[in-house]
Amino acid sequence: MKEPNKNEKKSSPWKSLGTGLAVLAGLIVYAYGFQITKIDLEQLRSERRQESLVRVTRALAQPDIFEYEQVAEAFTAPVYVTCPADGGIVEAPDTSGPYVTVTPSCAEPGEMVTVEGFKFVPNSSGPVRFVPGSDPTNVVELGNDTATTDADGSFAVAIKLPKRPSDEVQFIRVTMRRNVGTPQFTQTARDTWNKIIETVFLALLATTLGTILAIPLSFIAARNLMKSVRSPLTSISLSLLGWPLGIAVGYLLVSWVGTLSAPFAENIPVNVLFVVLTPILASLGLRWALPEEETSKPNKTTQILRLIVLFITVLVAFYGLFQLAHLAINVGLLGIAGLGSLAFLGNFLFQLGDIIAITTPVLGGLATGSALSSFLGRTGQRASERLAPSAIRLLNILFATLAGATLFGLFGWLVEWLYQIGQSVYVLWGPLIVGGLLGLVIALITKPKDTLSTGMVIYYVTRTILNGLRSVEALVMAIVFVIAVGIGPFAGVMALGLHTIVSLAKLYSEQVESIQPGPLEAIQATGANRLQTIIYAVIPQIVPPYISYTMYRWDINVRMSTIIGFVGGGGIGFLLQQNINLLNYRAASAQMLAIAIVVASMDYISSMLREKYV
C-alpha cells in the first residue's frame, strides 16, 4: 500500500470555489464590456455595410497619385421613343471605325435597350447618355450610365429609356475617354507632397524648440542633483523677494532701452554700426568691471564705479540686441522683396528679428530677476553665517513673512486674472494675510541656523508642472494655440513644442538620475560649484541617451503632427481630414500612404543615426 506524501498539499474546496468565482467574475466583466462597447457582428454581415466596405477598401487601394492626359471622343446611335408607324428604320452604322448600336432601335418610354460598342480602345470607359431631340449635339442629358470596354474594345450596357416620347429620331451618345502620353502626378499628389514636407519641418522645429528648453529643465527635475541643495531661511526668503522685483524692474528697464532704439529701427547703416560696436564696448566694459586678477582689494569708489560700468554695459548689450533685431527685420524685408524663389531666407531673417525683439525684454526681466535673487540669496547666506541666532531669527520673521505674503499675493493675482472674482478680500488681502502668516509660522518653528531643502521643493514643483502639462495631449494644446495664432502649422509647432518640452524634460531628468554617482562625487570633492559639476560630471554621461531620446521624439512628432492637423494645427492631417469628410477616399489613401512612407523613413534614419552616434 502506497504511503501518503506529507509534502503534498490537499486540495481545498474553498480554493477551488474561489478560483471558480474569479473566473466567473472575469466573464461577467467581459460580458458587460461587450454590452457597453456594443459588439454586434450582425452589423458586419449587413449587405449594405459590406458593399460600402468593399467600395471604400477598393478606393483606398487605389491612391490618387498618377493620372494621364485623356482624349474624349463622342459617338452616337439613333433611337426612336416611341416606335413610329414605319417601324423606326435606322441606317446601318459605319463599321470602318468605332461605332455604337442600339437594340432594339425603337422602344416605349421606360423600356430597356442594349447599347453596344465595337472597335474601341481596349480598357477605356466613358458615360452613356440619352440625348433628346433630333440634334445629336444637344447637351441636355437625361440618363447616366457608364460603359467600359473589354480587351477586344467592345462593350454592352443596358439603359432605361426616359419618358421623352417624340416623333423625331433621338440619340444615345457614348463618350469614350482614353489615356494618352505618360503618367503625371495628380493635383492630390502635389498637395500631399507639399503637406508632408510641411509636416516633417513642423516636427523638426517643434523638436528643436522642445530640446533646447527641456535640457535645462531636466537638471532641476533630477532628484540626485537637487537633493543636496539646502539654504538657510533668510537666503530663501530674500531670493523669493528678489525674483518678482528683479523681473519687473528688468522688463521695464529693457523695454525702455527698446524705445531708445526705435528712432533708428529702419536705418540699416545705424543698425550695422551698433551691431558691430556693441560686442566691442561690452567686452571692454566687462573686462574693466570684472577683472580676472587683482593684487589688492579695490576701494569703495572703485567698486561703485565698477558697478555703474557693469550696469551701463548690460544696457548697451541689450541695446545692441534691439539693433540686431531691427537689422534682421530690415534685411529680411529686402530679401522677401528681391530674392524671388529664395524669399523664404528673407522671411526667416524677418521672423528671427521679430522673435529677438519680442523676447529681449523677457530675457532682460529674467536675467535681472536671476541676478537680484542670487545677490540677495548670497547676502542672506552670509548674514545667517555671521550674525547671532537672535538676530537671524528676527530677520527670518521679517523676510519670511514678506516672502510668504508676496508669493501668495502673486497667486491671488493669477486667480483674479483667470476667474475675475472681483472681490479684493479673497484675491488680494486674503492671500497676503495667509501667505504672511504661513511665512511667520515657518520662521518661528525653524531654528535660526538650520538649512532647508530648497532643492527638493524646486524638484517637486518642477515635476508637478511637467506631469500636469504632459497629461494634456498635444491635440488639446493645438486647439488652444489655434485660437492664439490661427489655423496653420505655426499652431502645430507651438503645441508639439510645448508637449516636447515636458516629455523630454521628464526623460532627460530620469536619465540624469540614473548616472553613475562616482564621477559626481569626485568632481564635488574638488570643490567644484554646481555648474562645474554638471559640465564635467553629468553631461559626459548623458550625451548619448539625450541624442537617442531627441531622435525618438522627432519620430514621435512626425506621427503626432498628422493628428493635430485635424484641429487646424497644419501638416498633412488637415488635408487628410478634409478628404475623409468629403468621402474622397482615393485622395485620403494617397495621404495615408505618404504618412506611412515618411514614418517608416524616419524610423530607419533615426535607427541608423542612433547606431552611429549613440
C-alpha positions as CSV (number, residue, x, y, z in Angstrom):
1,M,0.0,0.0,0.0
2,K,1.4,3.4,-1.0
3,E,2.1,5.7,1.9
4,P,0.8,9.3,1.6
5,N,3.3,12.0,0.8
6,K,3.3,14.5,3.6
7,N,4.6,17.2,1.3
8,E,1.6,17.0,-1.0
9,K,-0.9,19.7,-0.3
10,K,-4.5,18.7,0.0
11,S,-6.8,20.4,-2.5
12,S,-9.1,22.8,-0.6
13,P,-12.6,23.1,-1.8
14,W,-12.6,26.8,-0.8
15,K,-9.6,27.5,-3.0
16,S,-11.4,25.8,-5.9
17,L,-14.5,27.7,-5.2
18,G,-12.5,31.0,-5.1
19,T,-10.9,30.2,-8.5
20,G,-14.3,29.4,-10.0
21,L,-15.7,32.7,-8.6
22,A,-12.8,34.7,-10.0
23,V,-13.3,33.1,-13.4
24,L,-17.0,33.8,-13.3
25,A,-16.3,37.5,-12.2
26,G,-13.9,37.9,-15.2
27,L,-16.6,36.5,-17.6
28,I,-19.2,38.9,-16.1
29,V,-16.7,41.8,-16.6
30,Y,-16.1,41.0,-20.2
31,A,-19.8,40.3,-20.9
32,Y,-20.6,43.7,-19.5
33,G,-17.8,45.1,-21.7
34,F,-19.4,43.6,-24.8
35,Q,-22.6,45.3,-23.8
36,I,-21.0,48.7,-23.2
37,T,-19.0,48.6,-26.4
38,K,-22.0,47.3,-28.4
39,I,-20.2,44.5,-30.1
40,D,-22.5,43.1,-32.8
41,L,-21.2,41.0,-35.6
42,E,-24.7,41.2,-37.3
43,Q,-23.7,44.7,-38.4
44,L,-20.7,43.2,-40.2
45,R,-22.9,40.8,-42.0
46,S,-25.2,43.5,-43.3
47,E,-25.2,43.5,-47.1
48,R,-25.3,47.3,-47.2
49,R,-22.3,47.7,-44.9
50,Q,-20.4,45.0,-46.8
51,E,-21.0,46.9,-50.1
52,S,-19.8,50.1,-48.5
53,L,-16.8,48.4,-47.0
54,V,-15.8,46.9,-50.4
55,R,-16.3,50.2,-52.1
56,V,-14.1,52.1,-49.6
57,T,-11.5,49.4,-49.5
58,R,-11.1,49.4,-53.2
59,A,-10.9,53.2,-53.2
60,L,-8.2,53.1,-50.5
61,A,-6.3,50.5,-52.6
62,Q,-6.2,53.0,-55.5
63,P,-4.5,56.1,-54.2
64,D,-4.9,59.2,-56.3
65,I,-1.3,59.7,-57.3
66,F,-0.9,59.3,-61.1
67,E,-3.1,60.4,-63.9
68,Y,-2.9,60.5,-67.7
69,E,-4.0,63.2,-70.1
70,Q,-7.3,62.0,-71.6
71,V,-8.8,62.3,-75.0
72,A,-12.6,62.1,-75.3
73,E,-14.4,61.0,-78.4
74,A,-18.2,61.0,-78.7
75,F,-20.2,58.5,-80.8
76,T,-24.0,58.5,-81.3
77,A,-26.6,55.9,-82.3
78,P,-30.2,56.8,-83.3
79,V,-33.2,55.5,-81.3
80,Y,-36.9,56.1,-81.5
81,V,-39.1,56.7,-78.5
82,T,-41.9,55.6,-79.3
83,C,-41.7,53.4,-82.4
84,P,-43.0,55.3,-85.5
85,A,-45.5,53.8,-87.9
86,D,-42.8,52.6,-90.3
87,G,-41.1,50.7,-87.5
88,G,-38.2,53.0,-86.9
89,I,-35.9,52.3,-89.8
90,V,-32.3,53.2,-88.8
91,E,-29.4,53.4,-91.2
92,A,-26.6,50.9,-90.7
93,P,-23.6,52.5,-88.9
94,D,-20.2,52.9,-90.5
95,T,-18.2,49.9,-89.3
96,S,-14.8,51.1,-90.6
97,G,-14.1,52.6,-87.2
98,P,-15.5,52.6,-83.7
99,Y,-19.3,52.5,-83.8
100,V,-22.3,52.2,-81.5
101,T,-25.6,50.3,-82.0
102,V,-28.9,50.3,-80.0
103,T,-31.0,47.2,-79.8
104,P,-33.9,47.5,-80.4
105,S,-33.7,50.7,-82.3
106,C,-37.2,51.8,-81.1
107,A,-39.0,51.2,-77.8
108,E,-41.5,52.7,-75.5
109,P,-40.6,55.1,-72.7
110,G,-39.4,53.2,-69.6
111,E,-38.3,50.1,-71.6
112,M,-34.7,48.8,-71.5
113,V,-32.5,48.9,-74.6
114,T,-29.0,47.5,-75.1
115,V,-26.2,49.8,-76.2
116,E,-23.3,48.0,-77.7
117,G,-19.9,49.4,-78.9
118,F,-17.2,47.9,-81.1
119,K,-13.7,48.7,-82.2
120,F,-12.9,51.0,-79.3
121,V,-9.7,51.2,-77.5
122,P,-9.4,48.3,-75.0
123,N,-10.0,49.0,-71.3
124,S,-11.4,52.5,-71.9
125,S,-14.5,53.9,-70.3
126,G,-17.0,56.7,-70.6
127,P,-20.6,57.8,-69.9
128,V,-23.6,56.6,-71.9
129,R,-26.3,59.2,-72.1
130,F,-29.6,59.8,-73.7
131,V,-29.8,62.9,-75.9
132,P,-33.3,64.1,-76.7
133,G,-34.3,65.8,-79.9
134,S,-33.2,65.4,-83.5
135,D,-29.8,67.2,-82.9
136,P,-27.2,64.8,-81.6
137,T,-25.2,67.8,-80.3
138,N,-27.9,68.7,-77.8
139,V,-26.3,68.7,-74.3
140,V,-29.4,68.0,-72.3
141,E,-28.7,64.7,-70.5
142,L,-31.4,62.6,-69.0
143,G,-29.7,59.3,-68.3
144,N,-26.2,58.5,-67.0
145,D,-24.6,55.0,-67.3
146,T,-21.0,54.0,-67.8
147,A,-19.6,51.8,-70.5
148,T,-16.2,50.0,-70.1
149,T,-14.6,48.2,-73.0
150,D,-13.0,44.8,-72.7
151,A,-9.8,43.5,-74.1
152,D,-11.3,43.4,-77.6
153,G,-12.5,47.0,-77.4
154,S,-16.2,46.1,-77.1
155,F,-18.9,46.9,-74.5
156,A,-22.5,46.3,-73.8
157,V,-24.7,48.2,-71.4
158,A,-28.4,48.3,-70.8
159,I,-30.1,51.6,-70.2
160,K,-33.7,52.6,-69.4
161,L,-35.3,55.0,-71.9
162,P,-36.6,58.1,-70.3
163,K,-40.2,59.3,-70.7
164,R,-39.5,61.7,-73.5
165,P,-41.6,60.4,-76.5
166,S,-41.1,62.2,-79.8
167,D,-41.9,61.6,-83.4
168,E,-38.4,62.6,-84.3
169,V,-35.3,60.4,-84.1
170,Q,-33.3,60.7,-80.8
171,F,-29.9,59.6,-79.9
172,I,-27.7,57.6,-77.5
173,R,-24.4,59.3,-77.0
174,V,-21.3,57.4,-75.8
175,T,-18.3,59.5,-74.8
176,M,-15.2,57.3,-74.6
177,R,-12.1,58.6,-72.8
178,R,-8.7,57.1,-73.3
179,N,-5.3,57.8,-71.8
180,V,-2.5,59.3,-73.9
181,G,1.1,60.2,-73.1
182,T,3.0,59.4,-69.9
183,P,1.6,59.3,-66.4
184,Q,1.7,62.6,-64.4
185,F,1.3,63.4,-60.8
186,T,-2.2,64.4,-59.9
187,Q,-3.1,67.6,-58.0
188,T,-3.8,65.4,-55.0
189,A,-0.2,64.0,-55.2
190,R,1.2,67.5,-55.4
191,D,-0.9,68.8,-52.5
192,T,0.1,65.7,-50.5
193,W,3.8,66.3,-51.2
194,N,3.6,70.0,-50.0
195,K,1.8,69.0,-46.8
196,I,4.0,66.1,-46.0
197,I,7.1,68.4,-46.3
198,E,5.2,70.9,-44.0
199,T,4.6,68.0,-41.6
200,V,8.3,67.0,-41.4
201,F,9.5,70.5,-40.8
202,L,6.7,71.2,-38.3
203,A,8.0,68.2,-36.3
204,L,11.7,69.4,-36.8
205,L,11.0,72.9,-35.4
206,A,8.9,71.6,-32.5
207,T,11.6,69.0,-31.6
208,T,14.4,71.7,-31.8
209,L,12.5,74.1,-29.6
210,G,11.5,71.4,-27.1
211,T,15.0,70.1,-26.8
212,I,16.6,73.5,-26.2
213,L,14.2,74.2,-23.3
214,A,14.0,70.7,-22.0
215,I,17.7,70.3,-21.3
216,P,18.0,73.0,-18.5
217,L,14.7,71.8,-17.0
218,S,15.9,68.3,-16.8
219,F,18.7,69.3,-14.4
220,I,16.3,70.9,-11.9
221,A,13.9,68.0,-12.3
222,A,16.6,65.4,-11.3
223,R,16.4,64.3,-7.7
224,N,20.1,63.4,-7.4
225,L,21.2,66.9,-8.4
226,M,18.6,68.8,-6.3
227,K,18.7,66.6,-3.1
228,S,21.8,68.2,-1.8
229,V,20.7,71.8,-2.4
230,R,20.0,73.4,1.0
231,S,19.8,77.0,2.1
232,P,19.0,78.9,5.3
233,L,15.6,80.5,5.6
234,T,17.0,84.1,5.3
235,S,18.6,83.3,2.0
236,I,15.4,81.5,0.7
237,S,13.2,84.4,1.7
238,L,15.4,87.1,0.1
239,S,15.7,85.0,-3.1
240,L,12.0,84.8,-3.3
241,L,11.6,88.5,-2.9
242,G,14.3,89.2,-5.5
243,W,12.7,87.2,-8.3
244,P,9.4,89.3,-8.8
245,L,11.1,92.6,-8.1
246,G,14.0,91.9,-10.5
247,I,11.7,90.6,-13.2
248,A,9.5,93.7,-13.1
249,V,12.4,96.1,-12.9
250,G,14.4,94.3,-15.6
251,Y,11.5,94.1,-18.0
252,L,10.6,97.8,-17.7
253,L,14.2,98.9,-18.0
254,V,14.9,96.8,-21.1
255,S,11.6,97.9,-22.7
256,W,12.8,101.5,-22.1
257,V,16.1,100.6,-23.8
258,G,14.0,99.3,-26.7
259,T,12.2,102.6,-27.1
260,L,15.6,104.3,-27.3
261,S,16.4,102.1,-30.3
262,A,13.1,102.8,-32.1
263,P,14.2,106.0,-33.9
264,F,16.9,104.1,-35.8
265,A,14.7,101.0,-36.4
266,E,14.6,101.4,-40.2
267,N,18.1,102.8,-40.7
268,I,20.3,99.8,-41.8
269,P,23.7,101.6,-41.6
270,V,23.0,102.6,-38.0
271,N,21.8,99.1,-37.2
272,V,25.0,97.6,-38.6
273,L,27.2,100.2,-36.7
274,F,25.6,99.3,-33.4
275,V,25.7,95.6,-34.1
276,V,29.4,95.8,-34.7
277,L,30.2,98.3,-31.9
278,T,28.1,96.7,-29.1
279,P,30.2,93.5,-28.7
280,I,33.4,95.6,-28.6
281,L,32.0,98.0,-26.0
282,A,30.5,95.3,-23.9
283,S,33.8,93.3,-23.9
284,L,35.8,96.4,-22.8
285,G,33.2,97.2,-20.1
286,L,33.2,93.7,-18.7
287,R,37.0,93.5,-18.6
288,W,37.3,96.7,-16.6
289,A,34.3,96.0,-14.3
290,L,35.2,92.3,-13.7
291,P,39.0,92.0,-13.8
292,E,40.4,88.5,-13.7
293,E,43.2,89.1,-11.2
294,E,43.7,91.8,-8.6
295,T,46.7,92.3,-6.3
296,S,44.7,94.2,-3.7
297,K,41.1,94.8,-2.8
298,P,39.7,97.9,-4.6
299,N,38.4,100.9,-2.6
300,K,34.7,101.7,-2.3
301,T,34.8,104.3,-5.0
302,T,36.3,101.9,-7.5
303,Q,33.7,99.3,-6.5
304,I,30.9,101.7,-7.1
305,L,32.3,102.8,-10.4
306,R,32.7,99.2,-11.5
307,L,29.0,98.5,-10.6
308,I,28.0,101.6,-12.6
309,V,30.1,100.5,-15.6
310,L,28.7,96.9,-15.4
311,F,25.2,98.3,-15.3
312,I,25.8,100.5,-18.4
313,T,27.5,97.6,-20.2
314,V,24.4,95.4,-19.7
315,L,22.2,98.2,-21.0
316,V,24.4,98.6,-24.1
317,A,24.3,94.9,-24.7
318,F,20.5,94.9,-24.7
319,Y,20.5,98.0,-26.9
320,G,22.7,96.0,-29.3
321,L,20.2,93.2,-29.3
322,F,17.4,95.5,-30.3
323,Q,19.5,96.9,-33.1
324,L,20.3,93.3,-34.2
325,A,16.5,92.7,-34.3
326,H,15.9,95.8,-36.4
327,L,18.8,94.8,-38.8
328,A,17.4,91.3,-39.2
329,I,13.9,92.7,-39.9
330,N,15.1,95.2,-42.4
331,V,17.3,92.8,-44.3
332,G,14.6,90.2,-44.2
333,L,12.1,92.7,-45.8
334,L,14.6,93.4,-48.6
335,G,15.1,89.6,-49.1
336,I,11.4,89.0,-49.3
337,A,11.0,91.7,-51.9
338,G,14.1,90.8,-54.0
339,L,15.1,87.2,-53.7
340,G,12.3,85.6,-55.7
341,S,12.2,81.9,-55.1
342,L,14.7,82.3,-52.2
343,A,12.4,84.8,-50.4
344,F,12.0,82.2,-47.6
345,L,15.5,83.3,-46.5
346,G,14.3,86.8,-46.1
347,N,11.2,85.7,-44.3
348,F,13.5,83.6,-41.9
349,L,15.5,86.7,-41.1
350,F,12.4,88.8,-40.6
351,Q,10.8,86.3,-38.2
352,L,14.1,85.9,-36.4
353,G,14.3,89.6,-35.9
354,D,10.8,89.7,-34.6
355,I,11.5,86.9,-32.2
356,I,14.6,88.7,-30.8
357,A,12.6,92.0,-30.5
358,I,9.8,90.3,-28.5
359,T,12.0,88.1,-26.3
360,T,14.7,90.7,-25.4
361,P,12.6,92.4,-22.7
362,V,11.6,89.0,-21.3
363,L,15.2,87.9,-21.2
364,G,16.1,91.2,-19.5
365,G,13.5,90.6,-16.9
366,L,14.6,87.0,-16.3
367,A,18.3,88.0,-16.2
368,T,17.6,90.8,-13.7
369,G,15.4,88.6,-11.6
370,S,18.0,85.9,-11.5
371,A,20.8,88.3,-10.7
372,L,18.9,90.1,-7.9
373,S,17.7,86.8,-6.5
374,S,21.2,85.4,-6.5
375,F,22.6,88.6,-4.9
376,L,20.0,88.7,-2.2
377,G,20.3,85.0,-1.6
378,R,24.1,85.3,-1.1
379,T,23.6,88.2,1.2
380,G,21.1,86.2,3.3
381,Q,23.6,83.3,3.3
382,R,26.4,85.5,4.6
383,A,24.1,87.1,7.2
384,S,23.0,83.7,8.5
385,E,26.6,82.6,8.9
386,R,27.9,85.8,10.6
387,L,25.0,87.1,12.8
388,A,23.9,85.8,16.1
389,P,21.0,83.4,16.3
390,S,18.7,86.0,17.9
391,A,19.4,88.5,15.0
392,I,18.9,85.8,12.4
393,R,15.5,84.8,14.0
394,L,14.3,88.4,13.6
395,L,15.5,88.5,10.0
396,N,13.7,85.2,9.3
397,I,10.5,86.5,10.8
398,L,10.7,89.7,8.8
399,F,11.8,88.3,5.4
400,A,9.8,85.0,5.6
401,T,6.6,87.0,6.3
402,L,7.3,89.3,3.4
403,A,8.2,86.4,1.1
404,G,5.1,84.4,2.0
405,A,2.8,87.4,1.5
406,T,4.4,88.2,-1.8
407,L,4.2,84.6,-3.1
408,F,0.6,84.2,-2.1
409,G,-0.3,87.7,-3.3
410,L,1.0,86.8,-6.8
411,F,-1.0,83.6,-6.7
412,G,-4.1,85.6,-5.8
413,W,-3.5,88.0,-8.7
414,L,-3.3,85.0,-11.0
415,V,-6.6,83.6,-9.7
416,E,-8.2,87.0,-10.2
417,W,-6.9,87.2,-13.7
418,L,-8.2,83.8,-14.6
419,Y,-11.6,83.8,-12.8
420,Q,-12.3,87.6,-12.5
421,I,-13.7,87.2,-9.0
422,G,-13.7,90.9,-8.3
423,Q,-13.5,90.6,-4.5
424,S,-10.3,92.1,-3.2
425,V,-10.8,90.4,0.2
426,Y,-10.5,87.0,-1.5
427,V,-7.9,87.7,-4.2
428,L,-5.7,90.3,-2.5
429,W,-5.9,90.7,1.2
430,G,-6.8,87.1,1.9
431,P,-3.8,85.6,0.1
432,L,-1.5,88.3,1.5
433,I,-2.5,87.6,5.1
434,V,-2.5,83.8,4.7
435,G,0.9,83.9,3.0
436,G,2.4,86.2,5.6
437,L,1.1,84.1,8.5
438,L,2.5,80.9,6.8
439,G,5.9,82.6,6.4
440,L,5.7,83.7,10.1
441,V,4.9,80.2,11.3
442,I,7.8,78.7,9.2
443,A,10.2,81.4,10.7
444,L,9.1,80.6,14.2
445,I,9.4,76.8,14.0
446,T,12.7,76.9,12.1
447,K,15.9,77.1,14.0
448,P,18.0,80.2,13.1
449,K,21.0,78.2,11.9
450,D,19.1,75.4,10.2
451,T,19.1,74.9,6.4
452,L,16.0,73.9,4.4
453,S,15.9,71.5,1.4
454,T,15.2,74.1,-1.2
455,G,16.4,71.8,-4.0
456,M,13.7,69.2,-3.2
457,V,11.0,71.9,-3.2
458,I,12.1,73.0,-6.6
459,Y,12.3,69.4,-7.7
460,Y,8.7,68.6,-6.7
461,V,7.3,71.8,-8.1
462,T,9.0,71.2,-11.4
463,R,7.9,67.6,-11.6
464,T,4.3,68.5,-10.7
465,I,4.2,71.1,-13.5
466,L,5.8,68.7,-16.0
467,N,3.4,65.9,-15.1
468,G,0.4,68.2,-15.3
469,L,1.3,69.5,-18.8
470,R,2.3,66.1,-20.1
471,S,-1.1,64.8,-19.2
472,V,-2.6,67.2,-21.7
473,E,-2.4,65.8,-25.2
474,A,-0.8,67.8,-28.0
475,L,-4.2,67.7,-29.7
476,V,-5.8,69.7,-26.9
477,M,-2.8,72.1,-26.9
478,A,-3.2,72.6,-30.6
479,I,-6.8,73.7,-30.1
480,V,-5.6,76.4,-27.7
481,F,-2.8,77.6,-29.9
482,V,-5.1,77.7,-33.0
483,I,-7.1,80.3,-31.0
484,A,-3.9,82.2,-30.2
485,V,-2.2,82.3,-33.6
486,G,-4.8,81.0,-36.0
487,I,-5.2,77.8,-38.1
488,G,-1.9,76.6,-39.6
489,P,1.4,74.9,-38.9
490,F,2.5,77.6,-36.5
491,A,-0.1,76.5,-34.0
492,G,1.1,72.9,-34.6
493,V,4.7,73.9,-33.9
494,M,3.8,75.6,-30.6
495,A,1.6,72.7,-29.5
496,L,4.1,70.0,-30.3
497,G,7.0,72.2,-29.0
498,L,5.3,72.5,-25.6
499,H,4.5,68.8,-25.4
500,T,8.1,68.0,-26.4
501,I,9.4,70.2,-23.7
502,V,7.5,68.4,-20.9
503,S,8.1,65.0,-22.3
504,L,11.8,65.3,-23.0
505,A,12.4,67.1,-19.7
506,K,11.0,64.0,-17.9
507,L,13.0,61.6,-20.0
508,Y,16.2,63.6,-19.6
509,S,15.8,64.1,-15.9
510,E,15.3,60.3,-15.4
511,Q,18.5,59.7,-17.3
512,V,20.3,62.3,-15.1
513,E,19.0,60.4,-12.0
514,S,20.5,57.1,-13.4
515,I,24.0,58.3,-13.9
516,Q,26.9,56.8,-12.1
517,P,27.5,58.7,-8.7
518,G,31.2,58.1,-8.7
519,P,32.2,61.0,-11.1
520,L,29.7,63.2,-9.5
521,E,31.2,62.7,-6.0
522,A,34.7,63.0,-7.4
523,I,34.0,66.4,-9.0
524,Q,32.2,67.7,-5.9
525,A,35.2,66.6,-3.8
526,T,37.4,69.0,-5.7
527,G,35.3,72.0,-4.5
528,A,33.6,72.5,-7.9
529,N,30.4,74.6,-7.9
530,R,27.1,73.3,-9.2
531,L,27.6,74.5,-12.8
532,Q,31.1,72.9,-13.0
533,T,29.7,69.7,-11.5
534,I,27.1,69.5,-14.2
535,I,29.5,70.3,-17.0
536,Y,32.3,67.8,-16.0
537,A,30.4,65.1,-14.2
538,V,26.9,64.9,-15.6
539,I,27.0,66.0,-19.2
540,P,29.6,63.4,-20.4
541,Q,27.3,60.6,-19.1
542,I,24.1,61.9,-20.6
543,V,25.0,63.0,-24.1
544,P,24.4,59.6,-25.9
545,P,20.9,59.0,-24.3
546,Y,20.0,62.6,-24.8
547,I,20.7,62.2,-28.6
548,S,18.7,59.0,-28.7
549,Y,15.7,60.5,-26.9
550,T,15.8,63.6,-29.1
551,M,15.8,61.5,-32.3
552,Y,13.0,59.3,-31.0
553,R,11.0,62.4,-30.1
554,W,11.3,63.7,-33.6
555,D,9.9,60.4,-34.9
556,I,7.0,60.8,-32.4
557,N,6.4,64.4,-33.5
558,V,6.2,63.4,-37.2
559,R,3.4,60.9,-36.3
560,M,1.7,63.3,-33.9
561,S,1.7,66.2,-36.5
562,T,-0.5,64.1,-38.7
563,I,-3.1,64.1,-35.9
564,I,-3.0,67.7,-34.8
565,G,-3.9,68.8,-38.3
566,F,-7.4,67.5,-37.6
567,V,-7.9,70.5,-35.3
568,G,-6.2,73.0,-37.6
569,G,-2.6,72.5,-36.5
570,G,-1.3,72.3,-40.0
571,G,0.5,69.4,-41.7
572,I,-0.9,66.7,-43.8
573,G,-3.5,65.8,-41.1
574,F,-5.6,68.8,-42.2
575,L,-5.7,67.6,-45.8
576,L,-6.4,64.0,-44.7
577,Q,-9.4,65.2,-42.6
578,Q,-10.7,67.3,-45.4
579,N,-10.7,64.4,-47.9
580,I,-12.2,62.0,-45.4
581,N,-15.1,64.4,-44.7
582,L,-15.6,64.7,-48.4
583,L,-15.6,60.9,-48.8
584,N,-12.7,61.3,-51.2
585,Y,-11.1,58.0,-50.2
586,R,-8.7,57.8,-53.1
587,A,-7.1,61.1,-52.1
588,A,-7.2,60.1,-48.4
589,S,-5.4,56.9,-49.4
590,A,-2.6,59.0,-51.1
591,Q,-2.2,61.0,-47.8
592,M,-2.1,57.8,-45.7
593,L,0.5,56.3,-48.0
594,A,2.6,59.4,-47.7
595,I,2.4,59.3,-43.9
596,A,3.4,55.6,-43.8
597,I,6.4,56.2,-46.1
598,V,7.6,59.2,-44.0
599,V,7.2,57.5,-40.7
600,A,9.0,54.4,-41.9
601,S,11.8,56.5,-43.4
602,M,12.1,58.5,-40.2
603,D,12.3,55.3,-38.2
604,Y,15.0,53.9,-40.5
605,I,17.0,57.1,-40.5
606,S,16.8,57.6,-36.7
607,S,17.9,54.0,-36.1
608,M,20.9,54.5,-38.4
609,L,21.9,57.7,-36.5
610,R,21.4,56.1,-33.1
611,E,23.6,53.2,-34.2
612,K,26.3,55.5,-35.4
613,Y,26.4,58.2,-32.7
614,V,24.8,56.7,-29.6
